[in-house]
Amino acid sequence: MASWPTLGVMLLTYKRYEVAERCLRALLEKARYSGPLWVHIADDGSPPVDHGCEQAEELRLIAGGYPQVAQATSSNSGQRGYGASFNLATQRLHLGCEVIMPMEDDWELQRPLDLDPLVVILHDTGLPIDVIRLGYLGFTQELRGQFLHTEAGVMALLDPASTEPHVAAGHVRLETREYERRVGAWPEGLPAGRTEWEWCRRAEAREGVAFPLDLIHPARDPLFAHIGAERLNEHQPTGVADA
């Protein structure tokens, strides 16, 4: 690619500093990208860590210490929930990133990952792919797809008309800025599980979603592992939006 776009890494976190640090370091040490990285710590109002510093600031400083990170920023959504935190982060990252990697703070990269061919697919090939899922491919209902040959191997372009609700999923993924704008702001004021459920049901969120079959086996050898002991699916936001 003649000019690599800035890749925005959005780390969504709340109250899990040790796990978040582990996942952030794993990504920055095992993932390779030829262009600049912009790491944004999207904190939902975590209390200070043990030595009194703000969690978002600590993670931002860690990210900024890696040479491939051109910019490290943070936001604090004040315990207004997952949706508000996501929306606040995109307002920053959309200023300079054409491709964004949303990543919750308990998904740890397990092996080396070359992001270059994945970004090329999203940015430079004209394929009808706007999202590349990098987490699990779980389904409880029929999930259909179309196989495509790409620079990153075989991709399953998932059928948006599948009866499976989670054509898109809240796991780690790469998605274009245009996709995020088309889908629109995430719902706010809901527990994280409900927030994802409402997002997944949008027709726009189900279009252009692909799964890299040559990179991740759907049932074994995961690329990212879920390591969080505490699930926040039903955590109810308590913060109040700024006036």
ABEGO torsion letter per residue (X at the ends): XABBBBBBBBBBBBGBAAAAAAAAAAAAAABBBABBBBBBBBBAGBBBBAAGBBAAAAAAAAAAABAABABBBBBBAGGAEAAAAAAAAAAAAAAABABBBBBBAABBBABBBBAAAAAAAAAAAGBABABBBABBBBBABBBBBBBBBBAAEBBBBBBAABABABABBABBBBBBAAAAAAAEBBBBGBBAAAAAAAAAABAAAABGBBBBAAABBAABGBABBBABABBAAABBBABBBBX
